[in-house]
Amino acid sequence: MAIDGETGALTGTTDKDYNIIWFVEQCLSNVLRLQTYIQDAQREGDTELAEFFTRAQAESRKGAERGKALLAARLGGSGS
């Protein structure tokens, strides 16, 4: 793998497109992980923390949706 150059020749996906794909995956992974944190806080009766994690989850979900839309536009798809 090239350290300072485009790695698209290895992956078959240009770095900039790969970066968007990675970002979307990380956002979606965050949504799932935060659900556990929300449930933990709720189980402990910590409403403030549950609300904090719920807001963070919503932002991660937004990031994933924005990333999917951007990727779809760049690849000529529908965004679903």
ChimeraX commands (.cxc) that place a marker at each C-alpha (Angstrom):
marker #1 position 0.00,0.00,0.00 radius 0.5
marker #1 position 1.31,3.41,-0.91 radius 0.5
marker #1 position 2.00,5.56,2.13 radius 0.5
marker #1 position 1.79,8.96,0.49 radius 0.5
marker #1 position -0.22,8.29,-2.66 radius 0.5
marker #1 position -3.60,7.25,-3.98 radius 0.5
marker #1 position -4.44,3.70,-2.90 radius 0.5
marker #1 position -7.38,3.30,-5.28 radius 0.5
marker #1 position -5.33,1.01,-7.50 radius 0.5
marker #1 position -5.23,-1.46,-4.62 radius 0.5
marker #1 position -8.82,-1.12,-3.42 radius 0.5
marker #1 position -10.56,-0.38,-6.70 radius 0.5
marker #1 position -12.10,2.69,-5.08 radius 0.5
marker #1 position -10.58,6.15,-5.13 radius 0.5
marker #1 position -9.44,7.43,-1.75 radius 0.5
marker #1 position -12.02,10.22,-1.66 radius 0.5
marker #1 position -14.89,7.78,-2.31 radius 0.5
marker #1 position -13.46,5.26,0.12 radius 0.5
marker #1 position -13.24,8.01,2.75 radius 0.5
marker #1 position -16.95,8.77,2.37 radius 0.5
marker #1 position -17.78,5.05,2.62 radius 0.5
marker #1 position -15.64,4.77,5.76 radius 0.5
marker #1 position -17.29,7.85,7.27 radius 0.5
marker #1 position -20.79,6.46,6.68 radius 0.5
marker #1 position -19.83,3.11,8.19 radius 0.5
marker #1 position -18.39,4.81,11.27 radius 0.5
marker #1 position -21.50,6.96,11.73 radius 0.5
marker #1 position -23.77,3.91,11.48 radius 0.5
marker #1 position -21.56,1.98,13.87 radius 0.5
marker #1 position -21.82,4.89,16.30 radius 0.5
marker #1 position -25.61,4.82,16.07 radius 0.5
marker #1 position -25.60,1.18,17.12 radius 0.5
marker #1 position -23.01,1.64,19.89 radius 0.5
marker #1 position -24.83,4.68,21.28 radius 0.5
marker #1 position -28.04,2.66,21.55 radius 0.5
marker #1 position -26.28,0.48,24.11 radius 0.5
marker #1 position -25.07,3.57,25.98 radius 0.5
marker #1 position -28.59,5.02,25.98 radius 0.5
marker #1 position -30.00,1.80,27.39 radius 0.5
marker #1 position -27.28,1.64,30.05 radius 0.5
marker #1 position -28.03,5.21,31.16 radius 0.5
marker #1 position -31.78,4.56,31.19 radius 0.5
marker #1 position -31.31,1.40,33.23 radius 0.5
marker #1 position -29.37,3.46,35.80 radius 0.5
marker #1 position -32.05,6.18,35.77 radius 0.5
marker #1 position -29.62,8.79,34.39 radius 0.5
marker #1 position -31.93,10.84,32.17 radius 0.5
marker #1 position -29.33,13.55,31.50 radius 0.5
marker #1 position -26.82,11.02,30.16 radius 0.5
marker #1 position -29.47,9.16,28.17 radius 0.5
marker #1 position -30.52,12.44,26.53 radius 0.5
marker #1 position -26.88,13.32,25.81 radius 0.5
marker #1 position -26.31,9.99,24.07 radius 0.5
marker #1 position -29.65,10.29,22.23 radius 0.5
marker #1 position -28.58,13.66,20.80 radius 0.5
marker #1 position -25.20,12.22,19.82 radius 0.5
marker #1 position -26.97,9.29,18.17 radius 0.5
marker #1 position -29.16,11.65,16.15 radius 0.5
marker #1 position -26.06,13.53,14.95 radius 0.5
marker #1 position -24.37,10.29,13.93 radius 0.5
marker #1 position -27.52,9.26,12.06 radius 0.5
marker #1 position -27.53,12.66,10.29 radius 0.5
marker #1 position -23.87,12.25,9.36 radius 0.5
marker #1 position -24.57,8.83,7.87 radius 0.5
marker #1 position -27.51,10.15,5.84 radius 0.5
marker #1 position -25.50,13.11,4.56 radius 0.5
marker #1 position -22.59,10.85,3.68 radius 0.5
marker #1 position -24.85,8.40,1.85 radius 0.5
marker #1 position -26.43,11.24,-0.14 radius 0.5
marker #1 position -23.04,12.67,-1.04 radius 0.5
marker #1 position -21.70,9.29,-2.09 radius 0.5
marker #1 position -24.81,8.55,-4.15 radius 0.5
marker #1 position -24.56,11.89,-5.93 radius 0.5
marker #1 position -20.91,11.32,-6.71 radius 0.5
marker #1 position -21.49,7.78,-7.93 radius 0.5
marker #1 position -24.70,8.64,-9.82 radius 0.5
marker #1 position -27.05,6.61,-7.58 radius 0.5
marker #1 position -30.29,7.30,-5.77 radius 0.5
marker #1 position -28.93,7.69,-2.21 radius 0.5
marker #1 position -30.83,4.75,-0.68 radius 0.5
marker link #1:1,2 radius 0.2
marker link #1:2,3 radius 0.2
marker link #1:3,4 radius 0.2
marker link #1:4,5 radius 0.2
marker link #1:5,6 radius 0.2
marker link #1:6,7 radius 0.2
marker link #1:7,8 radius 0.2
marker link #1:8,9 radius 0.2
marker link #1:9,10 radius 0.2
marker link #1:10,11 radius 0.2
marker link #1:11,12 radius 0.2
marker link #1:12,13 radius 0.2
marker link #1:13,14 radius 0.2
marker link #1:14,15 radius 0.2
marker link #1:15,16 radius 0.2
marker link #1:16,17 radius 0.2
marker link #1:17,18 radius 0.2
marker link #1:18,19 radius 0.2
marker link #1:19,20 radius 0.2
marker link #1:20,21 radius 0.2
marker link #1:21,22 radius 0.2
marker link #1:22,23 radius 0.2
marker link #1:23,24 radius 0.2
marker link #1:24,25 radius 0.2
marker link #1:25,26 radius 0.2
marker link #1:26,27 radius 0.2
marker link #1:27,28 radius 0.2
marker link #1:28,29 radius 0.2
marker link #1:29,30 radius 0.2
marker link #1:30,31 radius 0.2
marker link #1:31,32 radius 0.2
marker link #1:32,33 radius 0.2
marker link #1:33,34 radius 0.2
marker link #1:34,35 radius 0.2
marker link #1:35,36 radius 0.2
marker link #1:36,37 radius 0.2
marker link #1:37,38 radius 0.2
marker link #1:38,39 radius 0.2
marker link #1:39,40 radius 0.2
marker link #1:40,41 radius 0.2
marker link #1:41,42 radius 0.2
marker link #1:42,43 radius 0.2
marker link #1:43,44 radius 0.2
marker link #1:44,45 radius 0.2
marker link #1:45,46 radius 0.2
marker link #1:46,47 radius 0.2
marker link #1:47,48 radius 0.2
marker link #1:48,49 radius 0.2
marker link #1:49,50 radius 0.2
marker link #1:50,51 radius 0.2
marker link #1:51,52 radius 0.2
marker link #1:52,53 radius 0.2
marker link #1:53,54 radius 0.2
marker link #1:54,55 radius 0.2
marker link #1:55,56 radius 0.2
marker link #1:56,57 radius 0.2
marker link #1:57,58 radius 0.2
marker link #1:58,59 radius 0.2
marker link #1:59,60 radius 0.2
marker link #1:60,61 radius 0.2
marker link #1:61,62 radius 0.2
marker link #1:62,63 radius 0.2
marker link #1:63,64 radius 0.2
marker link #1:64,65 radius 0.2
marker link #1:65,66 radius 0.2
marker link #1:66,67 radius 0.2
marker link #1:67,68 radius 0.2
marker link #1:68,69 radius 0.2
marker link #1:69,70 radius 0.2
marker link #1:70,71 radius 0.2
marker link #1:71,72 radius 0.2
marker link #1:72,73 radius 0.2
marker link #1:73,74 radius 0.2
marker link #1:74,75 radius 0.2
marker link #1:75,76 radius 0.2
marker link #1:76,77 radius 0.2
marker link #1:77,78 radius 0.2
marker link #1:78,79 radius 0.2
marker link #1:79,80 radius 0.2
view
